[in-house]
Amino acid sequence: MKKIISFFFLFVFLFGCVERVPITGRKQISLIPESEMISMSLTEYGTFLKQNKTLDENDPRDQLIKRVGNKIKDAITQYLADHGNSKRIEGFVWEFHGVESETVNAWCMPGGKVVVYTGLLPITKDEASLAIVLGHEIGHAVARHGNERMSEQMIAQGLGTGLSIATMNKPAATRNLFLQAFGAGAGLELLSYSRKQESEADKLGLVFAAMAGYDPHIAVEFWKRMTTQSNGQKPPELLSTHPSDEQRIKDIEAFLPEAMKYYKKPG
């Protein structure tokens, strides 16, 4: 009887933690208040910036990253406000930094903390392609994929008591869960999302870039460049958890008509 009652309350608790991702409408479980995720992100982000060489604000590469990032941020903020969903990014304090590294990657943590490695820029080549990448990475944050991944891990490890309590009782284990949710155990160089989440971020990236005035069709050629980047070697970090294959390109092409509904042509 006790097991039945416990299961009932667990079911009610989990049902109350179900949210919907903007635009895609997919249901997800988020056990952790986003404010707690953002708080932990601030700590990890600050540590990362201290340990890595960020670009000078006068560097044209850094200016490009900030310009594109802010365009996407402004477009998302306006869209969510227009649809009564500003709460989705409540507490976000956006930052965009370029980091000197040959790593081909970019990422965005909860709270809008964004990093682009300089190794990515020769492959993006142009502003629009960079917008596709930033849209994709910001899509992970807006969709709260990190929260979802960590919630799944907390359930699996019996830590579904809330991040603050878990952190208090098992600080090391909880920090490891956070890093694992982002695949960040090696200096935040690899975000470990599921293929489902990566595919969703692809779609959100197209939409966010379109909202910011970038033609989402550019995504096809960009991801094709990414597929050839490895030359049979280990794939770029940006592709590590979502292999760049023909199916991915097909999925992007299939979604382009929907993304174009959000396109705001400059001028």
QUIVENLIN-V313044 format. One record per pair of residues at least 12 apart in sequence whose C-alpha atoms are under 10 Angstrom apart, sorted by the first residue. I is the first residue (numbers start at 1). GAP is how many residues later the second one is. D is the distance in whole Angstrom. If there is no record, write none. Layout:
i	gap	d
I	GAP	D
I	GAP	D
This chain:
i	gap	d
10	150	10
13	18	9
14	15	7
14	16	9
14	17	8
14	146	10
15	13	10
15	14	8
16	13	9
16	14	9
16	15	9
17	12	6
17	13	5
17	14	6
17	15	9
17	16	10
17	134	10
18	12	6
18	13	8
19	12	10
19	124	10
19	125	10
19	129	10
20	123	8
20	124	10
21	67	9
21	118	10
21	121	8
21	122	5
21	123	8
21	124	9
21	179	9
21	183	10
22	58	8
22	61	10
22	63	8
22	66	8
22	117	10
22	120	8
22	121	7
22	182	9
23	57	10
23	120	9
23	177	10
23	180	9
23	181	8
23	184	9
24	119	9
24	176	8
24	177	10
24	179	8
24	180	8
25	118	10
26	117	9
26	174	9
28	115	9
28	116	9
28	117	9
28	119	10
28	120	7
28	121	10
28	123	10
29	115	10
29	116	10
29	118	8
29	119	6
29	120	9
29	121	10
29	122	7
29	123	8
30	114	8
30	115	9
30	116	9
30	117	6
30	118	5
30	119	9
30	120	8
30	121	6
30	122	9
31	116	8
31	117	8
31	119	9
31	120	5
31	121	9
31	123	9
31	124	9
31	129	7
31	130	8
31	131	7
31	132	8
32	115	7
32	116	9
32	118	8
32	119	7
32	122	10
32	128	9
32	129	9
32	130	6
32	131	6
32	132	9
33	114	9
33	129	8
33	130	8
33	131	9
34	54	9
34	55	9
34	56	9
34	57	8
34	58	10
34	76	8
34	77	9
34	110	8
34	112	10
34	113	7
34	129	10
35	54	10
35	55	8
35	56	7
35	57	9
35	75	9
35	76	8
36	74	10
36	111	10
36	126	9
36	127	7
36	128	7
37	72	9
37	73	6
37	74	8
37	107	9
37	109	8
37	110	7
37	113	10
37	126	8
37	127	10
37	141	9
38	52	10
38	53	8
38	54	8
38	55	9
38	71	8
38	72	5
38	73	5
38	74	9
38	75	9
38	109	10
39	52	10
39	71	9
39	72	8
40	69	10
40	70	9
40	71	10
40	123	10
40	124	10
40	127	10
40	135	8
40	138	8
41	67	10
41	68	6
41	69	6
41	70	7
41	71	9
41	72	8
41	137	9
41	138	10
42	51	10
42	67	9
42	68	9
42	69	8
42	70	10
42	71	8
44	65	9
44	131	9
44	134	10
44	135	9
44	140	10
44	143	9
44	144	9
45	63	10
45	64	8
45	65	10
45	68	7
45	69	9
45	70	9
45	143	9
46	67	10
47	140	9
48	67	10
48	139	7
48	140	8
49	48	9
49	50	9
49	66	9
51	136	9
52	47	7
52	48	8
52	49	9
52	135	9
53	44	10
53	45	9
53	46	6
53	47	6
53	48	8
54	43	7
54	44	6
54	45	4
54	46	6
54	47	9
54	61	9
54	62	10
54	63	9
54	64	10
55	42	7
55	43	5
55	44	6
55	45	6
55	62	10
55	63	9
56	41	9
56	42	8
56	43	9
57	40	9
57	41	9
59	39	9
61	36	10
61	37	7
61	38	10
61	55	10
61	57	8
61	60	8
62	34	8
62	35	7
62	36	5
62	37	9
62	54	9
62	56	9
63	33	9
63	34	9
63	35	9
64	34	9
64	62	10
64	63	7
64	66	9
65	31	7
65	32	7
65	33	7
65	49	10
65	50	9
65	51	7
65	53	10
65	56	9
65	62	9
65	65	8
65	66	9
65	69	9
66	29	8
66	30	6
66	31	7
66	32	8
66	48	10
66	50	10
67	29	9
67	60	9
67	64	10
68	28	9
68	59	7
68	60	8
68	62	7
68	63	6
68	64	10
68	66	8
68	67	9
68	141	9
68	144	8
68	146	10
69	25	9
69	26	9
69	27	7
69	28	10
69	43	10
69	45	8
69	61	9
69	62	7
69	64	10
69	65	7
69	66	8
69	69	9
69	140	10
69	143	9
70	24	8
70	25	9
70	26	8
70	142	9
71	60	9
71	137	9
71	138	9
71	140	9
71	141	6
71	142	8
71	143	10
72	59	8
72	60	10
72	62	8
72	63	7
72	66	9
72	133	10
72	135	10
72	136	6
72	137	6
72	138	9
72	139	7
72	140	5
72	141	9
72	142	9
73	21	8
73	22	10
73	39	9
73	61	10
73	62	9
73	65	8
73	135	9
73	136	10
73	138	10
73	139	8
74	134	10
74	137	9
74	138	8
75	133	7
75	134	9
75	135	9
75	136	6
75	137	5
75	138	9
75	189	10
76	13	9
76	59	10
76	62	10
76	63	10
76	66	9
76	131	9
76	132	7
76	133	9
76	135	7
76	136	8
77	12	8
78	133	10
79	129	9
79	132	8
79	183	10
88	53	10
88	54	7
88	55	8
88	56	9
89	21	9
89	22	7
89	23	8
89	52	9
89	53	7
89	54	10
89	55	10
90	21	8
91	19	9
91	20	6
91	21	9
92	18	8
92	19	4
92	20	6
92	21	8
92	49	10
92	50	10
93	17	10
93	18	6
93	19	6
93	20	7
94	14	10
94	15	10
94	16	10
94	17	7
94	18	4
94	19	6
94	20	8
95	13	9
95	16	9
95	17	6
95	18	5
95	19	6
95	20	8
96	12	9
96	16	8
96	17	7
96	18	5
96	19	6
96	20	8
96	38	10
97	16	8
97	17	6
97	18	5
97	19	6
97	20	9
98	16	9
98	17	6
98	18	5
98	19	6
98	20	7
98	23	10
99	16	7
99	17	6
99	18	5
99	19	6
99	20	9
100	16	9
100	17	6
100	18	5
100	19	8
101	15	9
101	16	6
101	17	6
101	18	6
101	19	9
102	15	7
102	16	6
102	17	4
102	18	8
102	19	10
103	13	9
103	14	6
103	15	7
103	16	5
103	17	7
103	86	8
103	87	10
103	133	7
103	134	7
103	135	9
104	12	9
104	13	6
104	14	7
104	15	5
104	16	4
104	17	8
104	18	9
104	19	8
104	20	10
104	85	9
104	122	9
104	125	9
104	131	9
104	132	6
104	133	6
104	134	6
104	135	9
105	12	6
105	13	8
105	14	7
105	15	6
105	16	9
105	28	9
105	32	10
105	84	7
105	85	8
105	86	9
105	131	7
105	132	6
105	133	5
105	134	9
105	135	10
106	12	9
106	13	9
106	14	8
106	24	10
106	27	7
106	28	7
106	30	9
106	31	7
106	32	10
106	82	10
106	83	8
106	84	9
106	85	9
106	131	9
106	132	7
107	26	9
107	27	8
107	29	9
107	30	5
107	31	8
107	33	9
107	34	9
107	75	9
107	81	8
107	82	8
107	83	8
107	84	7
107	131	9
108	26	8
108	27	10
108	28	9
108	29	5
108	30	6
108	31	8
108	32	7
108	33	6
108	34	9
108	38	10
108	74	10
108	83	9
109	28	9
109	29	8
109	31	8
109	32	6
109	33	10
109	35	9
109	36	10
109	37	8
109	73	8
109	79	10
109	82	10
110	28	9
110	30	9
110	31	5
110	32	8
110	33	10
110	34	7
110	35	9
110	36	7
110	37	8
111	27	10
111	30	7
111	31	9
111	33	10
112	25	10
112	26	7
112	29	7
112	30	8
113	25	9
113	28	9
114	20	8
114	23	8
114	24	8
114	27	10
115	19	9
115	22	9
115	73	10
116	14	9
116	17	9
116	18	8
116	21	10
117	72	9
119	117	10
120	13	9
120	106	10
120	116	9
120	117	10
120	118	9
123	99	8
123	100	10
123	102	7
123	103	7
123	106	8
124	95	10
124	97	10
124	98	7
124	99	9
124	101	8
124	102	9
125	97	9
126	92	10
126	96	10
127	87	9
128	81	8
128	82	10
128	84	10
128	85	9
128	86	6
128	87	7
128	88	8
128	89	10
128	90	7
128	91	8
128	94	9
129	80	9
129	85	9
129	86	9
129	87	9
129	88	10
129	89	6
129	90	6
129	91	10
129	92	9
129	93	6
129	94	9
130	79	9
130	84	10
130	88	10
130	89	9
130	92	9
131	74	8
131	75	9
131	77	8
131	78	6
131	79	9
131	81	8
131	82	9
131	83	7
131	84	10
131	85	9
131	87	10
131	88	9
132	70	8
132	71	10
132	72	9
132	73	6
132	74	6
132	75	9
132	76	8
132	77	6
132	78	9
132	82	8
132	83	9
132	84	7
132	85	10
132	86	8
132	87	6
132	88	10
132	90	8
132	91	9
133	68	10
133	69	9
133	72	7
133	73	9
133	76	9
133	86	9
133	89	9
133	90	9
133	105	9
134	71	7
134	72	10
134	74	9
134	75	8
135	66	8
135	67	8
135	68	9
135	69	7
135	70	4
135	71	7
135	72	8
135	73	5
135	74	6
135	75	9
135	76	10
135	77	9
136	62	8
136	63	9
136	64	9
136	65	5
136	66	5
136	67	8
136	68	6
136	69	4
136	70	7
136	71	9
136	72	8
136	73	9
137	54	10
137	61	9
137	64	7
137	65	9
137	67	9
137	68	7
137	101	10
138	63	8
138	66	8
138	67	7
138	70	9
139	58	9
139	59	9
139	61	8
139	62	5
139	63	8
139	64	8
139	65	5
139	66	6
139	67	9
139	68	9
139	69	8
140	51	10
140	53	9
140	57	8
140	58	8
140	60	8
140	61	6
140	62	9
140	64	8
140	65	9
141	60	9
142	59	9
142	62	9
143	54	9
143	57	9
143	58	8
143	61	9
144	53	10
145	36	9
145	37	9
145	47	10
145	48	7
145	49	9
145	52	7
145	53	9
145	55	10
145	56	9
146	32	8
146	33	9
146	34	9
146	35	6
146	36	6
146	37	10
146	45	9
146	46	9
146	47	8
146	51	10
147	31	9
147	34	8
147	35	9
148	33	8
148	45	10
148	49	10
149	28	9
149	29	9
149	31	9
149	32	5
149	33	8
149	43	9
149	44	7
149	45	8
149	48	9
150	13	9
150	24	9
150	27	6
150	28	6
150	29	9
150	30	8
150	31	5
150	32	9
151	12	9
151	26	9
151	27	10
151	30	9
152	29	9
153	24	7
153	25	9
153	27	9
153	28	8
154	12	9
154	20	9
154	23	8
154	24	10
157	20	10
159	14	10
159	15	9
163	12	10
163	15	10
179	12	9
179	13	9
180	12	7
180	13	9
181	12	7
181	13	10
183	58	10
189	48	7
189	49	9
190	46	10
190	47	6
190	48	7
190	49	9
190	50	8
190	51	8
191	46	8
191	47	8
191	48	10
191	49	9
191	50	8
192	45	10
192	46	10
192	48	8
192	49	6
192	50	9
193	47	10
193	48	7
193	49	8
194	47	7
194	48	8
195	46	7
195	47	6
195	48	9
196	46	9
197	45	9
198	41	10
198	43	8
198	44	6
198	45	10
198	50	10
199	43	8
199	49	8
199	52	8
199	53	9
202	17	9
202	46	9
202	49	9
202	50	7
202	53	9
203	13	10
203	48	9
203	49	7
203	52	7
203	53	9
203	55	9
203	56	8
204	55	8
205	14	9
205	54	9
206	12	9
206	13	7
206	46	8
206	49	8
206	50	8
206	52	9
206	53	6
206	54	8
206	56	9
206	57	9
207	48	10
207	49	9
207	51	8
207	52	5
207	53	8
207	54	8
207	55	6
207	56	8
208	51	9
208	54	8
208	55	9
209	50	9
209	51	10
209	53	9
209	54	8
209	55	9
210	46	10
210	49	7
210	50	7
210	51	8
210	52	6
210	53	4
210	54	6
210	55	8
211	48	9
211	49	9
211	50	9
211	51	5
211	52	5
211	53	6
211	54	9
212	50	9
212	51	8
212	52	7
212	53	9
212	54	9
213	49	9
213	50	6
213	51	5
213	52	5
213	53	5
213	54	9
214	46	10
214	49	7
214	50	8
214	51	7
214	52	8
215	41	10
215	44	9
215	45	8
215	47	10
215	48	7
215	49	8
215	50	8
215	51	10
216	36	9
216	37	10
216	39	10
216	40	7
216	41	10
216	43	7
216	44	7
216	46	10
216	47	8
217	35	9
217	36	8
217	39	7
217	40	9
217	42	9
217	43	9
219	30	9
219	33	8
219	34	9
219	37	9
220	28	10
220	29	6
220	30	9
220	32	7
220	33	7
220	36	10
221	28	9
223	16	10
223	21	7
223	22	9
223	25	9
223	26	7
223	29	9
224	20	8
224	21	9
224	22	9
224	24	10
224	25	8
225	19	10
226	12	9
226	13	8
226	18	7
226	19	10
227	12	9
227	16	8
227	17	6
227	18	7
227	19	9
227	22	10
228	16	9
